[in-house]
Amino acid sequence: MNSMAAELVRLLTVRGQTLAVAESLTGGLVAAEITTVPGASKAFRGSVTAYATELKHDLLDVDATLLAQHGAVDPQVAAQMAAGVRKALGADWGLATTGVAGPEPQDGRPVGTVFVAVDGPFGPGSGSAAGGKVEALRLNGDRAEIRRESVRSVLALLLRELASEQTGNERTQDTEQNGGF
């Protein structure tokens, strides 16, 4: 995983962009993975570990009605966590993890149900709607394995987003250079 974190730090640093992370089930593991990379401080703003449901509202501005109706393990909650941490910590990109690592189900969701989200400055051609992207995961394994795979998945989500943003920017530049065709 460290190679993914290193690549994220490298890409964000080259672009002059920053990252903030909101974590629930991963309990700080995403931030820990990123900060193992030398030079991470050039791109990493910080993180909020909002393990308790009410903190998702209080610190990350997740809609209280959404939390009351759907619980903390929900795709919209993940999206709002990513947007909320991005805004709260003044970052270009926000990542979020929420889910059930076990050993018991939570909010009517089985163990292994995880939502990871990214929110950022999605450019033209990125295919992302305002409000970011959310991925639903159904993970197997014990608590530690589910948490590790959640970290890997959220880092991979941002890497894909950065790659597609780069491709979109290259397409836009190519179109401009070729007279709009």
N, C-alpha and C positions, 0 to 999 in steps of 0.2 A: 504494500500500500504506500510505503514511503515514496516510491518512485512517482506515484500519481500525485501525491502532495507536493513533491519537488517540482513536477511539471506545472502544477497549478500556480505555485509561487512564482516560477519562472515566467509563465505567460502573463500573469497579472502584473508582475514587476515591469516587464518589457512594455506593457500597455499603459503603465502608470495608473492601474486600477486597484481598488481595494476590495476586501472581502470581510464579511461578518457572518457569524454562525449562531443559529438558535437550535438548541438541542433539548430533547426530552429523553427518549429511551437510551440514547447513546451517552448521556451523562457527562459530556465533556470530551469524549474520545475523538470527535472530529477536530476540535480545537487542538487537542494534544497531538494528533497526527500532523496537522499543519505546522505547529510550532516546533516540531522536531527538525524541520528543514532550516538549515542555516540561511539567514537573510529573510526569514518569514516576516519580520517586522516591517519590511518595505511594503508588504501587501496586506497583511492581516491586521484588521482593526481590533477585533476582540470577539467575545462570544457571550451568550446568555444561556445558562442551563436552567430552563424552566421546567423542572420535573413535576412540580405540583401544578394541577390544572389551572388554579386561579392565577398563577404567575404568568401563564400564557396570555391572559387578558391584561393583568396589571403591568407587565413589563414589555410585552410584545404587541399589545393592542389587538389581540385576537377578539373577535366579536363574542361578547358574553352570551348572547342568545344562541349562537352557533354552538358554543361549548356546552350549554345547557341542553340543547336538543340532540346533539350528535356525539358529545363527549370529545375527548382530546385526540382520539385516534380517528382522524378524518382527513380526507384530501384537502378540503377547504381550510382546515386548521393549519395544515402544513404550509399551504400557500400564504396564509396570513402571517404565520410565524416568520417565513423568509422575508416577506415584505416589511414586517414590523422590525426585525433586527437590522435590516438594511437601513431603514429610516432612523431607528434609535441610535445606531452606532455610526451613522454617516458614511456608509460604504457604497461602492458602486454595485456590488453583488451581495446578495443574502442567500444563505443556505439554511435548510431546516430539516430536522428529523423528528418524527413522532411515530409511535407504534407500540406493539406489545412484545416484549422480549421474554415474558414468562416469569414465573412458571404458570400463572393463572391467566385466563382470558380477562380482558378489560373492555368496558363500554360495549359489551356484546360482540367484541371482535376476538377471534381466536389468536392464540400465540403464533407469532410469525407474521402478523399483519403489520406492515410498515408503510409509511408514506414519507418520501423524501421530496424536497422542493427546492427550486432555485428562483430567485427574483433578481432582475438586473436591468441594465440599459439595453434591452433587446433592440437591435438595429433592423433596418430594412432587409427583407429577405430572410429573416431568422425563423419565420414560421411560428413565432411565439406571440400569443395574445398578451395584452397588458395584464399584469397580475402574475406573470411567471409560469413556470411549468412544474407539474407534480407527477411523480411516478409512484404507482402502487406496486408494492412488493409482497410476495407471499413466500416467506423464508422458512427453511427447515433448520433444525439443529437445536442445540441447547441455548441458554440465555447468552452466553459469551459469543457463540457463533453468530447468533442473530444480530447482536450489537456490532460485531466486527463487519459482517456483511452489509449492515446499514451504513457504516462509515464508508466502506468501499463504494457502495452504490451512490451515495450523495456526492462523493468526490468525482466519480465517473460522470454523473449527471452534469456537473459544472464543466468538466473537461469537454464533454460533447457540445455543450452550449457555446463554450469559447471557440471550439473548432468550427461550429456552424456559423457563428458570428463572423469569424475570419473569412470563411468561404463566401458568405453573403457580401462582405465588404469587398472581396476580390471581384465578385460578380458585378457589383455596382461600379467599381473602377473600370473593369473591362468594358462594360456597357457604355460608360462615359467616353472612354478612349476610342470606341468604335462607332461613334456617332449615334448612340442610342439603340443599336441593334446587336 
